[in-house]
Amino acid sequence: MKTTPNTTKKPFIIAGPCSAETEEQVFEIAAQLSEIGKVNMLRAGIWKPRTRPGNFEGVGEIGLNWLVNAGKENNLPVTTEVANAKHVELALKAGVDMLWIGARTTVNPFSVQEIADAVKGTNIPIMIKNPINPDLQLWVGAIERIQKSGISDISAIHRGFSSYEKTNFRNEPKWGIPIELMRIFPDLPIICDPSHIGGKRELIESISQKALDMNMAGLMIETHHTPDKAWSDAAQQITPNILNQLLNNLVVRNKQSNNQEFVTKLEDLRIDIDSLDEKLLHIVAERFQLTNQIGKYKKNQNITILQKDRWFEILKSRKEFGKSLNLNSEFIDQLLKLIHKESVAIQTKIMNK
């Protein structure tokens, strides 16, 4: 049985309930997923870390046998989340094929190291979810700790990031972070978890398509035979039948093309982009040269670095101008704030000389 994502053939599909609830539930879902013929691995949460006590926190050790046996009966390898050494020990003993480290665990290097020590000397494949907060280095560090334990079969899971701001997502995708992870670990397969990113079943398909368009290796989708009655995360689970329809709707794009006309045209366009990028960086450098002069004038006149009225006017006028050029308002806002941050840093250095 194939148990790990293959970056040359995708998408690798992991599906199953958020939580193992009963033996009958796990077997029923496994049977329906097997019937689809598109699922590569069965998942189920055995231990569920909850934000507050009193909520359903998983059935515990007894659920491991349900999961493993359901997988064997339906010819599906199985995976579950582990958060400490005891979980690892029990999962390995039960015969779980693959483990994953959850977002609440990835955020804590002590917990990740405990798991790394527990898997040392085994060849168990491990998937590592991004930490809850948008901290790339925590994610990288967790991967490195598992690597140093001797595990070579490692994948990452992008499940989005918590945000104080109200958005359409349960967890903001912040696609730039997993893209940067791809740069750091070019051979690391990344699985997307659209269920946790969206938090609502109606968002799963669009997020899944976006993930495939971002060249991710596969998807982990929470699937339940009666999702509205699920004991945890009911709103983000779908039925196996809906999963089948969703997978049929997804477009899997090619990495490369053998069409020479397309390749030539693409290369020409990339040459134009390279030229524009050089001009753009020259303009940015010229802008910061002016910032340097302004910093010196402010220091000579004993003027504060931040001029609120001027900054607010820049934000307003540039965003309006950007809108007239059909540029995304949020992009303009982020770009201006990034430039302003660097401008403040430049002037701060001048003030401190």
PyMOL commands that set and color helices and strands:
alter all, ss='L'
color gray80, all
select helices_A, chain A and resi 23-36+62-73+85-94+103-106+109-119+136-148+176-184+194-198+201-213+227-229+234-236+240-249+260-301+308-324+329-352
alter helices_A, ss='H'
color red, helices_A
select strands_A, chain A and resi 12-16+41-43+78-82+98-101+126-129+154-158+190-192+218-222
alter strands_A, ss='S'
color yellow, strands_A
deselect
rebuild
show_as cartoon
